[in-house]
Amino acid sequence: MSGLDETLAALEQGDRAALAPAFDVVMEGDADEAAITRFLLATIPFMHDPEAIAIGARALRARMVRV
């Protein structure tokens, strides 16, 4: 099992600590389509969790391009 697979498995088990590393892999473009699908499905339970939303926002801000 790869590092991303392990991270996604933890996320699927409800481990919020796995959100940041999973977001990092997805946002860097290092995840294939199946992994992105797994990631999106695993994050559904966190949709109303303010801390989880902040983790995602930090991942997006870290990679944004200012215009």
C-alpha positions, 0 to 999 in steps of 0.5 A: 500500500502506497503512502497515499493509499494509507492516508486515504484509508485513514481518512476513510476511517474518519481520521481528520489528521489525514486531511492535510497530507491527502490535500497536499498530494491531490493539490500537487497533482500527484494523485490519479483519478481513482485516488481523487475520487476516493479522496472526495468521497472520504471527505464528505463526512467532514463537509460541516466540520470547520476545522476540516474546511480550514485544512482545505483552505490552507492547502488551497492558499498554499498553492494559489497564484496571486494575480 
